[in-house]
Amino acid sequence: MSAMTVPNLAIGSDHHLMPVIGFGTAASPPPEPLLLKQTVLDAIKLGYRHFDTSPRYLTEEPLGEALAEAVSLGLVGSRSELFVTSKLWCADAHGGLVVPAIQRSLKNLKLDYLDLYLIHWPVSSKPGKYKFPIEEDDFLPMDYEAVWSEMEECKRLGLAKCIGVSNFSCKKLQHILSIATIPPSVNQVEISPVWQQKKLKELCKSKGIVLTAYSVLGSRGAFWGTPKIMESDVLKEIADAKGKTVAQVSMRWAYQEGVSMVVKSFTKERLEENLKIFDWSLTEEEMQRISTEIAQCRIVGGEVYISKKGPIKSLEEMWDASLSLRVLASFHLLPRHQLVLLTAYQPTNEMYVRTSSDACKMGRNRM
């Protein structure tokens, strides 16, 4: 079978081409390196060219090995055919630490440059401390101007083709825009039929910023996931009428909304299914049903980034009041002392994992 072709979106002032579907590597617990490498190779054979990682996901090294192998095997003609995204972690979100952080990611990935580098969360923590959840006393105010200035330096140095943010609300994104010389190309956030982010979409469209959705399928199986998408009666009815899966309808909806997306599966059949959304479309009526008939509920609250001792003290402050009572009722809020240390990593990539089935049931905080 020949590889399928995934459409691109042009991002940034340089109009760098980003495939609208990316393969995400965030998982709970993190995937076994050999499994991840084989899945990435399978994904490339199917047509995936966009790969999303972060130091937090513990996947940079195996992803880099898989991409290097794909080039050496001739699965792609060269590195330039691939689009790789990584992210700046909270402990490195400080003036003087951003460039060293991207250089570590590049070393882990065995790359000379990233196609896209994102600030992972609008949160800073004490430099050199990489435990997760972040300890209450370790949260610090983010110096947006210093951090964004160094993100711009990453682009000027050729370490990143494009730069952007992740998990930024309208207010926080507008603040970055007010200080930026090089505006963010992308904002990667939770978007799905059950959390449509209409206000944020309008802002990003007006500013030429591409939105990338995570959890567009609900991230079932991850501790931050939800069955709300796959069990949606509206999506099921549309899927049945079109002879498609609920996952395909959800992804097609995002595509028609002008949103790129990062999805994940370690099953070859699912990987292939997720690419089969470009030779059909949803009608205006079906898009309207999704827009108006599905109750809205934020899934990824980011509770572990909130602390009474830190600069962000509530969910309302994290998301700048873009919450509803329905959303608040859906969160599993826990005292911080009850949160389990799920993972920790060192910037040398000497990583280890501690997790349990109980830990995976305890929160909705994307890694």
Residue pairs with C-beta under 8 A, 6 or more apart in sequence:
1 46
3 44
3 45
3 46
3 47
4 46
4 47
4 272
4 275
4 276
4 278
5 47
6 19
6 20
6 21
6 47
6 48
6 49
6 50
6 275
6 278
7 19
7 20
7 278
8 17
8 18
8 19
8 20
9 17
9 18
9 20
9 210
9 260
10 16
10 17
10 18
11 17
11 18
11 116
11 162
11 164
11 185
11 186
11 210
12 161
12 162
12 185
13 182
14 161
14 162
16 115
16 161
16 162
16 185
17 83
18 50
18 83
18 115
18 116
18 162
18 186
18 210
18 260
19 48
19 49
19 50
19 83
19 260
20 255
20 260
20 261
21 48
21 50
21 251
21 260
21 261
21 262
21 263
21 274
21 275
22 48
22 50
22 51
22 52
22 83
22 85
22 212
22 260
22 261
22 262
22 263
23 39
23 40
23 43
23 48
23 50
23 51
23 52
23 262
23 263
23 264
23 271
24 52
24 214
24 262
24 263
24 264
25 31
25 36
25 51
25 52
25 53
25 54
25 57
25 59
25 63
25 264
26 52
26 54
26 56
26 57
26 59
26 214
26 222
26 264
26 366
26 367
27 57
27 222
27 264
28 221
28 222
28 223
28 224
28 342
28 355
28 360
28 367
29 353
29 355
29 360
30 57
30 58
30 59
30 343
30 353
31 39
31 59
31 62
31 266
33 61
33 62
33 65
34 62
35 266
36 59
36 62
36 63
36 66
36 266
37 62
37 63
37 65
37 66
37 69
38 66
39 266
39 268
39 271
40 51
40 62
40 63
40 66
40 67
40 70
41 66
41 69
41 70
41 73
41 75
42 268
42 271
43 51
43 271
44 70
44 75
44 76
45 75
46 268
46 271
46 272
46 275
47 275
48 271
48 275
49 76
49 81
49 82
49 83
50 82
50 83
50 84
50 85
50 262
51 63
51 67
51 82
51 83
51 84
51 85
52 85
52 86
52 188
52 262
53 59
53 60
53 63
53 84
53 85
53 86
53 87
53 109
54 60
54 86
54 87
54 89
54 120
54 367
55 86
55 87
55 89
55 101
55 104
55 105
55 108
55 345
55 347
55 349
56 87
56 89
56 120
56 132
56 343
56 345
56 367
57 367
58 343
58 345
58 351
58 353
60 86
60 105
60 108
60 109
60 349
61 108
61 109
61 349
63 84
63 109
64 108
64 109
64 110
64 111
65 110
67 79
67 82
67 84
67 109
67 110
67 111
68 110
70 76
70 82
71 78
71 79
76 82
79 111
79 112
82 115
83 115
83 116
84 109
84 111
84 114
84 115
84 116
85 114
85 115
85 116
85 117
85 118
85 188
86 102
86 105
86 109
86 114
86 116
86 117
86 118
87 117
87 118
87 119
87 120
87 166
88 98
88 101
88 102
88 117
88 118
88 119
88 120
88 147
88 151
89 101
89 120
89 130
90 120
90 121
90 123
90 124
90 125
90 134
90 305
91 97
91 124
91 125
91 126
91 127
91 128
91 129
91 130
92 98
92 100
92 101
92 127
92 347
93 119
93 120
93 123
93 124
93 125
93 142
93 147
94 124
94 127
94 140
94 143
94 146
94 147
95 143
95 146
95 147
95 149
95 150
96 150
97 127
97 150
98 147
98 150
98 151
98 153
98 154
99 150
99 153
99 154
99 157
99 159
101 347
102 114
102 117
102 154
102 159
102 160
103 159
104 347
104 348
104 349
105 114
105 117
106 112
106 113
106 114
106 159
108 349
113 158
113 159
113 160
113 161
114 159
114 160
114 161
115 160
115 161
115 162
116 160
116 161
116 162
116 163
116 164
116 185
116 186
117 151
117 154
117 159
117 160
117 162
117 163
117 164
118 163
118 164
118 165
118 166
118 186
118 188
119 147
119 148
119 151
119 164
119 165
119 166
119 168
120 166
120 167
121 166
121 167
121 302
121 305
122 142
122 165
122 167
122 168
122 169
122 172
122 312
122 318
123 134
123 139
123 142
123 305
123 312
124 139
124 140
124 141
124 142
124 143
124 147
125 134
125 138
125 139
125 140
126 138
126 140
129 135
129 138
130 344
130 345
130 346
130 347
131 138
131 341
131 344
132 304
132 341
132 342
132 343
132 344
132 367
133 304
133 336
133 339
133 341
133 342
133 365
134 304
134 305
134 307
136 307
136 308
136 309
136 310
136 336
137 309
139 305
139 307
139 309
139 310
139 311
139 312
140 310
140 311
141 311
142 311
144 175
144 176
144 179
145 179
148 176
148 179
148 180
151 160
151 163
151 182
152 163
152 180
152 181
152 182
154 160
154 163
155 161
155 162
155 163
155 182
162 185
162 186
163 182
163 184
163 185
164 184
164 185
164 186
164 187
164 188
164 209
165 172
165 173
165 176
165 184
165 186
165 187
165 188
166 187
166 188
166 189
167 188
167 189
167 190
167 300
167 302
168 176
168 187
168 189
169 200
169 318
169 319
169 320
169 322
170 199
170 200
170 203
170 320
170 322
171 320
172 320
173 184
173 187
173 200
173 203
173 204
173 207
173 209
174 203
176 183
176 184
177 183
177 184
177 207
183 207
183 208
183 209
184 209
185 209
185 210
186 209
186 210
186 211
186 212
186 260
187 200
187 204
187 209
187 210
187 211
187 212
188 211
188 212
188 213
188 214
188 262
189 197
189 200
189 211
189 212
189 213
189 214
190 197
190 213
190 214
190 215
190 298
190 299
190 300
190 366
191 197
191 211
191 213
191 214
191 215
191 216
191 254
191 259
191 261
192 213
192 215
192 216
192 217
192 218
192 229
192 250
192 254
192 299
193 229
193 232
193 234
193 235
193 250
193 253
193 290
193 294
194 218
194 226
194 228
194 229
194 232
194 294
194 295
194 296
194 297
194 299
195 215
195 296
195 297
195 298
195 299
196 257
196 291
196 296
197 211
199 322
200 211
200 322
201 211
201 257
201 258
201 259
203 209
204 210
204 211
205 258
210 260
211 258
211 259
211 260
212 259
212 260
212 261
212 262
213 254
213 259
213 260
213 261
213 262
214 261
214 262
214 300
214 366
215 224
215 225
215 226
215 299
215 300
215 366
216 229
216 250
216 251
216 254
216 259
216 261
216 262
216 263
217 229
217 230
217 247
217 250
217 251
217 263
218 225
218 226
218 227
218 228
218 229
218 230
218 299
219 225
219 226
219 264
219 299
219 366
220 226
220 227
220 230
222 360
222 366
223 359
223 360
223 361
223 362
223 363
223 364
223 365
224 299
224 300
224 363
224 364
224 365
224 366
224 367
225 299
226 297
226 299
226 364
228 297
228 299
229 235
229 246
229 250
230 246
230 247
232 246
232 294
234 289
234 290
234 293
234 294
235 246
235 249
235 250
235 290
235 294
236 246
238 244
238 249
238 282
238 286
238 289
238 290
239 245
239 246
239 248
239 249
242 249
242 280
242 282
244 252
244 280
245 273
247 270
247 273
247 274
248 273
248 274
248 276
248 277
249 282
251 261
251 263
251 274
251 277
252 277
252 280
252 281
252 282
253 282
253 287
253 290
254 260
254 261
255 261
255 277
255 278
256 281
256 282
256 287
263 274
265 271
265 274
282 290
295 326
296 324
296 326
296 327
297 324
297 326
297 327
297 330
298 319
298 323
298 324
298 327
298 330
299 330
299 364
300 364
300 365
300 366
301 315
301 318
301 327
301 331
301 333
301 364
301 365
302 315
302 318
302 319
302 365
302 366
303 315
303 331
303 333
303 334
303 363
303 364
303 365
304 336
304 339
304 363
304 365
305 312
305 318
305 365
306 312
306 313
306 314
306 315
306 317
306 318
307 313
307 336
312 318
315 323
315 328
315 331
316 323
331 364
332 362
332 363
332 364
334 362
334 363
338 362
339 362
339 363
340 354
340 355
340 356
340 358
340 359
340 362
341 354
342 353
342 354
342 355
342 359
342 367
343 351
343 352
343 353
343 354
343 355
343 367
344 351
344 352
344 354
345 351
345 352
